[in-house]
């Protein structure tokens, strides 16, 4: 009997312990999933803040509030969103301000889930923009993702104190201030220049012509056609399978896309001149060098680079390189641009969304050779075609150099951030350990 009582007591004491272990494991798995997602989401938004700005404007247009925010306010909102997500992710990862951070994350995910339900029901936007251009999700996938994150946020908010702190409370202020400053600095850098990581199909070294190709055997679009027919004053709808005889009169046809099929990465690139002539093939097939001055909206284009543009155009005239400006603006804006800048180069028309996708700068500059992108520049760092710099720009190795340079800058930024947090964590833990040793020694003395 005594042995049975001892066994029962041991089992009863182990049960709460197992529950605590399982609870801690579950909470910290939720913590890691939530933190990793927020960090990734915030970082890809910070790398391409202008892209996030465009997505914010798309959402406003979808609810009939287009133009509510000025360009600067929507850009500030973009940076603020990236900063919030990234900072929340780091705070939850390090268990800093555990209750506050987890509750804010819960509110954020609740709001995001409501938005994703609206996207599924109304389908106003095909891509939520959660992860910028780095990872495209359907509206259904977005809702599933947000529901999972909502559960993770709810778990971390309810059992916030179960998450163990990585650094002591006295050192947490460093991470709290360093993290938002870092991500804001990354955003400002990518606004001033161009995104350090280009997830779009118009990245350096991309072949526009190949990006427009549809692979052999790729699934085509599936379209359901409904025909409205009339006979003896009665109108009925028919499909292609039960199309009626010639006694019925055709009234209308409705097409419903069941499946879009394969859509190439580049499917909307075209260039037309003032007379409506298609210049796309002419430019993409040109075996020489061609500069494309990209200005989605000439009326909003920066005026800081007029001199640089003129120098590049004059260089092109002297060396028989192509130079053309692509815009979606109308004739009035073009005339004002010519009056303000003295532009003598050709201005052609391209879809505004396409131009905004090509380069995150207004204006920006693209260098092409036979449809391949050799270089991209923001209006803040236009190329200087002097003192031998032109030889490097027109070199066959230029795309690799640009990509390598961007990669080095990105790795340097990440290393500075990660190493700073690692050094802080190690130093803090060593200091906490030394305090513990000193306390033990004092107790035994």
C-alpha positions as CSV (number, residue, x, y, z in Angstrom):
1,X,0.0,0.0,0.0
2,X,2.8,2.4,0.9
3,X,4.6,1.7,-2.4
4,X,1.3,2.4,-4.3
5,X,0.9,5.8,-2.5
6,X,4.5,6.8,-3.4
7,X,3.9,5.9,-7.0
8,X,0.7,7.9,-7.1
9,X,2.3,10.9,-5.6
10,X,5.2,10.7,-8.1
11,X,2.8,10.5,-11.0
12,X,0.7,13.4,-9.7
13,X,3.9,15.6,-9.3
14,X,5.1,14.7,-12.8
15,X,1.8,15.6,-14.5
16,X,1.9,19.3,-13.8
17,X,5.6,19.3,-14.7
18,X,4.8,17.7,-18.1
19,X,2.0,20.2,-18.7
20,X,4.4,23.1,-18.0
21,X,7.0,21.6,-20.4
22,X,4.4,21.1,-23.1
23,X,3.0,24.6,-22.5
24,X,6.4,26.1,-22.7
25,X,7.2,24.2,-25.9
26,X,3.9,25.2,-27.6
27,X,4.2,28.9,-26.6
28,X,7.8,29.1,-27.8
29,X,7.0,27.4,-31.1
30,X,4.3,30.0,-31.6
31,X,6.7,32.7,-30.6
32,X,9.3,31.6,-33.1
33,X,6.8,31.2,-36.0
34,X,5.3,34.6,-35.3
35,X,8.6,36.3,-34.8
36,X,10.2,34.8,-37.9
37,X,7.2,35.8,-40.1
38,X,7.1,39.4,-38.8
39,X,10.8,39.8,-39.2
40,X,10.8,38.5,-42.8
41,X,7.6,40.5,-43.7
42,X,9.0,43.7,-42.2
43,X,12.4,43.3,-43.8
44,X,11.2,42.7,-47.3
45,X,8.9,45.7,-47.0
46,X,11.9,47.8,-45.8
47,X,14.0,46.7,-48.7
48,X,11.3,47.9,-51.1
49,X,9.4,50.7,-49.3
50,X,8.2,52.2,-52.6
51,X,6.6,48.9,-53.6
52,X,4.8,48.8,-50.3
53,X,3.7,52.4,-50.9
54,X,2.1,51.4,-54.2
55,X,0.3,48.5,-52.4
56,X,-1.1,50.9,-49.8
57,X,-2.4,53.1,-52.6
58,X,-4.0,50.0,-54.2
59,X,-5.8,49.2,-51.0
60,X,-7.0,52.8,-50.7
61,X,-8.2,52.8,-54.3
62,X,-10.1,49.5,-53.6
63,X,-12.2,51.1,-50.9
64,X,-12.8,54.3,-52.8
65,X,-10.2,56.4,-50.9
66,X,-7.8,56.9,-53.7
67,X,-5.8,60.1,-53.2
68,X,-6.6,60.3,-49.5
69,X,-2.9,60.2,-48.7
70,X,-0.2,62.3,-50.5
71,X,2.8,60.4,-51.9
72,X,4.9,61.4,-48.9
73,X,2.3,60.3,-46.4
74,X,1.8,56.9,-48.1
75,X,5.6,56.4,-48.2
76,X,5.8,57.3,-44.5
77,X,3.0,54.8,-43.8
78,X,5.0,52.2,-45.8
79,X,8.2,52.7,-43.7
80,X,6.1,52.8,-40.5
81,X,4.5,49.4,-41.3
82,X,7.8,47.8,-42.1
83,X,9.3,49.2,-38.9
84,X,6.4,48.0,-36.8
85,X,6.5,44.4,-38.2
86,X,10.3,44.1,-38.0
87,X,10.5,45.6,-34.5
88,X,7.7,43.4,-33.2
89,X,9.3,40.3,-34.6
90,X,12.6,41.1,-32.9
91,X,11.0,42.0,-29.6
92,X,9.0,38.7,-29.6
93,X,12.1,36.8,-30.6
94,X,14.1,38.2,-27.7
95,X,11.0,38.3,-25.3
96,X,11.4,42.0,-24.8
97,X,8.4,43.8,-23.4
98,X,6.7,40.4,-23.6
99,X,3.2,41.4,-22.7
100,X,3.1,44.6,-24.7
101,X,4.7,43.2,-27.8
102,X,2.6,40.1,-27.9
103,X,-0.6,42.1,-27.4
104,X,0.3,44.5,-30.2
105,X,1.1,41.5,-32.4
106,X,-2.3,40.1,-31.6
107,X,-4.1,43.3,-32.5
108,X,-2.1,43.5,-35.7
109,X,-2.9,39.9,-36.7
110,X,-6.5,40.4,-35.9
111,X,-6.7,43.4,-38.2
112,X,-4.8,41.6,-40.9
113,X,-7.1,38.6,-40.6
114,X,-10.2,40.9,-41.1
115,X,-8.6,42.4,-44.2
116,X,-7.7,38.9,-45.6
117,X,-11.4,37.8,-45.1
118,X,-12.4,40.9,-47.1
119,X,-9.9,40.0,-49.8
120,X,-11.3,36.4,-50.1
121,X,-14.9,37.6,-50.2
122,X,-14.6,40.7,-52.4
123,X,-11.3,39.9,-54.3
124,X,-10.5,43.7,-54.8
125,X,-6.8,42.9,-55.0
126,X,-5.2,39.7,-56.3
127,X,-2.1,39.9,-54.1
128,X,-2.1,41.1,-50.5
129,X,1.4,42.4,-50.6
130,X,2.2,40.8,-47.2
131,X,5.7,39.8,-48.3
132,X,6.1,42.4,-51.1
133,X,7.4,40.9,-54.3
134,X,9.5,38.4,-52.5
135,X,6.6,35.9,-52.0
136,X,3.3,36.1,-53.8
137,X,0.3,34.6,-52.1
138,X,-3.3,34.1,-53.3
139,X,-6.0,35.6,-51.2
140,X,-6.9,32.2,-49.9
141,X,-3.3,31.4,-48.9
142,X,-3.1,34.8,-47.2
143,X,-6.2,34.1,-45.1
144,X,-4.8,30.7,-44.1
145,X,-1.5,32.2,-43.2
146,X,-3.1,35.0,-41.1
147,X,-5.3,32.5,-39.2
148,X,-2.2,30.5,-38.2
149,X,-0.4,33.6,-37.1
150,X,-3.5,34.9,-35.3
151,X,-3.5,31.6,-33.2
152,X,0.3,32.0,-32.6
153,X,-0.3,35.6,-31.5
154,X,-3.2,34.7,-29.2
155,X,-1.1,32.0,-27.5
156,X,1.9,34.3,-27.0
157,X,-0.3,37.0,-25.7
158,X,-2.1,34.7,-23.2
159,X,1.1,33.1,-21.9
160,X,3.6,35.9,-22.5
161,X,5.5,35.3,-19.3
162,X,6.3,31.7,-20.4
163,X,8.6,33.1,-23.1
164,X,12.1,33.2,-21.5
165,X,14.1,36.4,-21.9
166,X,17.3,36.2,-23.9
167,X,18.8,39.3,-22.4
168,X,18.2,40.9,-19.1
169,X,15.7,43.8,-18.6
170,X,18.5,46.3,-17.9
171,X,19.9,45.8,-21.5
172,X,16.6,45.6,-23.4
173,X,16.5,49.3,-24.1
174,X,19.4,48.9,-26.5
175,X,17.5,46.4,-28.7
176,X,14.3,48.4,-28.4
177,X,16.0,51.5,-29.9
178,X,18.5,49.9,-32.2
179,X,16.0,47.7,-34.1
180,X,13.7,50.5,-35.4
181,X,16.6,52.8,-36.1
182,X,18.2,50.0,-38.2
183,X,15.1,49.2,-40.2
184,X,14.3,52.8,-40.8
185,X,17.9,53.4,-42.1
186,X,17.5,50.4,-44.5
187,X,14.2,51.9,-45.8
188,X,15.7,55.3,-46.3
189,X,18.7,53.8,-48.1
190,X,16.4,51.9,-50.5
191,X,14.2,54.9,-51.1
192,X,17.2,57.1,-51.9
193,X,18.8,54.5,-54.2
194,X,17.0,51.3,-55.3
195,X,16.0,48.1,-53.4
196,X,19.0,46.2,-52.3
197,X,17.2,43.0,-53.3
198,X,15.2,43.1,-56.5
199,X,12.5,40.5,-56.4
200,X,10.8,41.7,-59.6
201,X,11.2,40.2,-63.1
202,X,13.0,43.4,-64.2
203,X,16.1,42.8,-62.1
204,X,19.7,43.4,-63.3
205,X,20.8,40.7,-65.7
206,X,17.2,39.7,-66.6
207,X,16.2,39.2,-70.2
208,X,12.9,40.9,-70.8
209,X,12.3,38.9,-74.0
210,X,12.8,35.6,-72.1
211,X,10.6,36.8,-69.3
212,X,7.7,37.2,-71.8
213,X,8.0,33.7,-73.1
214,X,5.4,31.0,-72.3
215,X,7.0,27.5,-71.9
216,X,6.0,24.7,-74.2
217,X,3.2,22.7,-72.5
218,X,2.3,25.4,-70.1
219,X,-1.4,25.3,-69.1
220,X,-3.6,27.8,-71.0
221,X,-6.4,29.9,-69.6
222,X,-9.7,28.1,-68.9
223,X,-12.6,30.4,-69.8
224,X,-16.3,29.5,-69.4
225,X,-18.4,31.2,-72.1
226,X,-22.0,31.9,-71.6
227,X,-24.2,33.0,-74.6
228,X,-27.4,35.0,-74.2
229,X,-29.8,33.9,-76.9
230,X,-33.3,35.0,-77.8
231,X,-36.3,33.3,-79.4
232,X,-39.9,34.4,-79.6
233,X,-39.2,37.2,-77.1
234,X,-37.6,34.9,-74.6
235,X,-34.0,35.2,-73.6
236,X,-32.0,32.2,-72.2
237,X,-28.4,31.5,-71.4
238,X,-26.4,28.6,-73.1
239,X,-22.9,27.3,-72.9
240,X,-20.8,26.0,-75.8
241,X,-21.9,22.5,-75.0
242,X,-25.6,23.1,-75.4
243,X,-25.5,25.9,-78.0
244,X,-28.9,26.2,-79.6
245,X,-29.8,25.9,-83.3
246,X,-30.1,28.7,-85.8
247,X,-33.7,29.6,-84.8
248,X,-32.2,31.4,-81.8
249,X,-30.8,34.9,-82.2
250,X,-27.5,35.9,-80.5
251,X,-27.8,38.7,-78.0
252,X,-24.7,38.8,-75.8
253,X,-21.8,36.7,-74.5
254,X,-20.2,36.6,-71.0
255,X,-16.8,35.2,-70.4
256,X,-15.7,33.9,-66.9
257,X,-12.1,33.0,-66.3
258,X,-12.0,29.7,-64.4
259,X,-8.3,29.5,-64.4
260,X,-5.8,32.0,-65.8
261,X,-3.3,29.3,-66.8
262,X,0.4,30.2,-67.0
263,X,1.1,33.9,-66.8
264,X,4.7,34.7,-67.8
265,X,6.7,37.0,-65.3
266,X,6.6,39.8,-67.8
267,X,3.3,40.0,-69.6
268,X,2.5,43.7,-70.0
269,X,5.7,45.3,-71.4
270,X,5.0,47.3,-74.5
271,X,6.3,50.6,-76.0
272,X,4.3,52.8,-78.4
273,X,5.3,56.1,-79.9
274,X,3.0,59.2,-80.4
275,X,1.6,57.8,-83.6
276,X,0.6,54.5,-82.0
277,X,3.4,52.5,-83.6
278,X,4.7,49.6,-81.5
279,X,8.4,50.0,-80.7
280,X,8.7,47.0,-78.4
281,X,10.5,44.6,-80.7
282,X,12.7,47.4,-82.2
283,X,14.1,48.2,-78.7
284,X,14.3,44.6,-77.4
285,X,16.0,43.4,-80.5
286,X,18.5,46.2,-80.7
287,X,22.0,44.7,-80.5
288,X,23.5,48.1,-79.3
289,X,23.1,49.8,-76.0
290,X,19.9,51.6,-75.2
291,X,19.1,53.8,-72.2
292,X,15.5,53.8,-71.0
293,X,14.6,56.8,-68.9
294,X,11.6,55.5,-66.8
295,X,9.2,58.1,-65.6
296,X,5.8,56.7,-64.6
297,X,4.4,60.2,-64.0
298,X,6.4,63.1,-65.5
299,X,4.4,65.6,-63.6
300,X,5.7,64.1,-60.3
301,X,9.3,63.3,-61.5
302,X,12.2,64.6,-59.5
303,X,13.9,67.6,-60.9
304,X,17.2,67.0,-59.2
305,X,18.7,65.0,-62.1
306,X,18.0,67.2,-65.2
307,X,21.7,67.9,-65.7
308,X,22.7,64.2,-65.4
309,X,20.1,63.2,-67.9
310,X,21.2,65.7,-70.4
311,X,24.8,64.6,-70.1
312,X,23.8,60.9,-70.6
313,X,21.7,61.9,-73.7
314,X,24.5,63.9,-75.2
315,X,26.9,60.9,-74.6
316,X,24.4,58.6,-76.4
317,X,24.2,61.0,-79.4
318,X,28.0,61.1,-79.6
319,X,28.5,57.3,-79.3
320,X,25.4,56.2,-81.3
321,X,23.6,54.6,-78.3
322,X,19.8,54.6,-78.0
323,X,18.0,56.8,-75.6
324,X,14.2,57.0,-75.1
325,X,12.0,58.2,-72.3
326,X,9.0,55.9,-71.3
327,X,6.1,57.4,-69.4
328,X,2.4,57.0,-68.9
329,X,1.8,60.7,-68.7
330,X,-0.3,62.6,-71.3
331,X,0.8,65.2,-73.8
332,X,0.4,68.1,-71.5
333,X,2.8,66.7,-68.9
334,X,5.2,65.8,-71.7
335,X,5.2,69.3,-73.1
336,X,5.8,70.7,-69.6
337,X,8.7,68.2,-69.1
338,X,10.3,69.4,-72.4
339,X,9.9,73.0,-71.4
340,X,11.4,72.5,-68.0
341,X,14.3,70.2,-69.0
342,X,14.9,71.2,-72.7
343,X,14.5,67.5,-73.5
344,X,15.1,66.6,-77.2
345,X,14.9,62.9,-76.8
346,X,11.9,60.8,-77.9
347,X,9.2,60.2,-75.3
348,X,7.1,57.0,-75.7
349,X,4.2,55.4,-73.9
350,X,4.2,52.4,-71.5
351,X,1.7,51.3,-68.9
352,X,2.1,53.1,-65.6
353,X,2.0,49.9,-63.5
354,X,4.6,48.3,-65.7
355,X,6.9,51.3,-65.3
356,X,6.5,51.3,-61.5
357,X,7.4,47.6,-61.5
358,X,10.5,48.1,-63.7
359,X,12.2,50.6,-61.3
360,X,11.3,52.2,-58.0
361,X,12.3,55.7,-59.0
362,X,10.6,58.5,-60.8
363,X,12.6,59.0,-62.9
364,X,14.9,56.1,-63.0
365,X,17.3,54.8,-65.7
366,X,17.7,51.4,-67.3
367,X,20.4,50.2,-69.6
368,X,19.5,47.5,-72.1
369,X,21.3,45.5,-74.7
370,X,19.2,43.2,-76.9
371,X,16.5,43.1,-74.2
372,X,18.9,42.3,-71.4
373,X,19.0,44.6,-68.4
374,X,22.7,45.6,-67.8
375,X,22.1,48.4,-65.2
376,X,19.6,50.3,-63.1
377,X,19.9,53.7,-61.5
378,X,17.8,55.9,-59.2
379,X,17.5,59.6,-60.0
380,X,19.8,60.1,-57.0
381,X,22.7,58.2,-58.4
382,X,22.6,58.6,-62.2
383,X,25.8,57.1,-63.9
384,X,28.7,59.5,-64.6
385,X,29.9,58.6,-68.1
386,X,33.3,60.2,-67.7
387,X,36.8,59.4,-66.6
388,X,36.6,55.8,-67.8
389,X,33.4,55.1,-65.9
390,X,31.6,54.5,-69.2
391,X,33.9,51.6,-70.0
392,X,32.8,49.9,-66.7
393,X,29.1,50.6,-67.3
394,X,29.2,49.2,-70.8
395,X,31.3,46.2,-69.8
396,X,29.9,42.7,-70.2
397,X,30.8,42.1,-66.5
398,X,28.7,45.2,-65.3
399,X,25.6,43.2,-64.3
400,X,27.6,40.9,-62.1
401,X,29.4,43.8,-60.5
402,X,26.2,45.6,-59.7
403,X,24.6,42.5,-58.2
404,X,27.8,41.7,-56.2
405,X,27.9,45.3,-54.9
406,X,24.3,45.2,-53.8
407,X,24.8,41.8,-52.2
408,X,27.9,43.1,-50.3
409,X,25.9,46.1,-49.0
410,X,23.0,43.9,-47.9
411,X,25.3,41.4,-46.1
412,X,27.2,44.2,-44.5
413,X,24.0,45.8,-43.1
414,X,22.7,42.4,-41.9
415,X,26.0,41.5,-40.3
416,X,26.1,44.8,-38.5
417,X,22.7,44.3,-37.1
418,X,23.0,40.6,-36.3
419,X,26.5,40.8,-34.9
420,X,25.5,43.8,-32.7
421,X,22.6,41.7,-31.2
422,X,24.8,38.7,-30.8
423,X,27.6,40.6,-29.0
424,X,25.0,42.3,-26.8
425,X,23.4,39.0,-25.9
426,X,26.8,37.3,-25.1
427,X,28.0,40.3,-23.1
428,X,24.7,40.5,-21.2
429,X,24.7,36.7,-20.4
430,X,28.3,36.9,-19.2
431,X,27.5,39.8,-17.0
432,X,24.4,38.0,-15.6
433,X,26.5,34.9,-15.0
434,X,29.2,36.9,-13.2
435,X,26.6,38.6,-11.0
436,X,25.2,35.1,-10.1
437,X,28.7,33.8,-9.2
438,X,29.4,36.9,-7.1
439,X,26.0,36.5,-5.3
440,X,26.8,32.8,-4.6
441,X,30.2,33.7,-3.2
442,X,28.7,36.3,-1.0
443,X,26.1,33.9,0.4
444,X,28.8,31.4,1.3
445,X,31.2,33.9,2.8
